[in-house]
Structure formats: structure tokens, C-alpha cells
Amino acid sequence: MSSGFSSGQDELIAQGSKGDKVVRLQQRLFDLGYYTYKPTGSFQVVTRNAVIAFQQRAGIMSDGTIGSETEELIFSNAAPRPVFSPVIPITYTARTTYQLSGTAMEWFTVRSYLNPETVYVVTDAYSGESANLRFLEGAYHAEMQPATEADRRIISGWLGSANSFYKCAVVITIQNRAVAASIQWNGNNLCVYFSESHSHVAGLDDVEHNALVSAVTRP
């Protein structure tokens, strides 16, 4: 398979790179199953994490950059695909009561307030426990990541440590307001849904996330 990617063997594509080459890389990672966001042409944290996951699966140096070795393999017919667990939970953590609630804020409004690499406080609406999330990017909903390893452990306590379909009702502090939301994660990054958020799949609604957001929205 020809990538049409390199203009020189010594060229390195890494975080901060932009352009058509990054679009082709992101589309290939998407096709392989490592990248779940739309191709943007901008190599940021989500793309770097996808590259690292591919490199780890392939057993090559996992530095999150695209040099000649990674490029040749990723665009070849021998490119390995991720291993998925044969047992994935398919429920979500709906509760009958919650101790916290938040304001309903539509996603397009939330998106205008979120800044890349900025940290926001997320609180489990059931337990009241909080963690810090760093905003990465987002089109249909927010993509976030635990800010520290301590935050990662807290999120793992809510949703498990690996990829699953578990979902959790939360409130997130944005512009000094507690905003109703719902989260889900793959063990590394989180999808964060607000009112009027949509899924990666053709921009469709996610009924479970919608139900959780509604459950912790103030009347």
C-alpha cells in the first residue's frame, strides 16, 4: 500500500504537525481502529495517543511520532489492528437518585467555552467525588483526558480501567457553573456528553448519555 505520505525519509510527523499528510495518517488510524475522531489535519494529543497505541501493538518504539519505520508499517497490508476484549460491559451506571445536579447547557454553547489543554473539574453526581479533566478537542461532544495519574485512578473507580460501554452521570464546572453531563471512556480518553451532544457515529444521538444528562439536570 502506498501512503503518498513522505516527502523525505528524514521527515518526522509529530504533535504540532498540520496538513494533508496528517489527514491521511488520521484516516488510516481511523480505518485500523486506533483513532475514533474525524480527521482534522492537526496532529494533537488524541492523534499522538492513537499513534502510540499502534506502535505498542506493533512492537516498535512507542514515541508517538511518525518516522520511516512507523510510516512504512502503518500504511502496509501487515499493519496490526487493536485487540478488543471479547467481553465488553454493555450497561451504564444509571442510579435512582443523585446527590448533585447541574444546569442544562447545549453542546454548541459548551464548546465555545472550552479551551484546549485547559483543566476542568468533573464530579460524579452520585458519589460527589471529583477529578480533573483536560479538554483535548471535540466536534459532536467533548474529548477529554484525566489531568494526572491520580485523576486517572479516580475515573477508573467510576468506569473501570479498560475500554467499556459503562457511562456515568456527572456535573462539570464550566464558567463557574455546574453543568449536567455524562461520561464514558476507553481507559485513556473520555467522551463527555452534554445536552444536544451526539455520537461519533454519523452524528447520531446516544440515548443512554441523553438519559443520564437529563437525570442530573435541574428542573
Secondary structure, DSSP 4 states (H G I P E B T S, - for coil): ------S-TT--B-TT-BSHHHHHHHHHHHHHTS--S---SB--HHHHHHHHHHHHHHTS--SS-B-HHHHHHHTSTTPPPPP--S---------S--S--BB--BHHHHHHH--TT-EEEEEETTT--EEEEEEEEESSSEEEEESSHHHHHHHHHHH-SS-----EEEEEEETTEEEEEEEEESSS-EEEE-BT---TTTT---HHHHHHHHHTB--
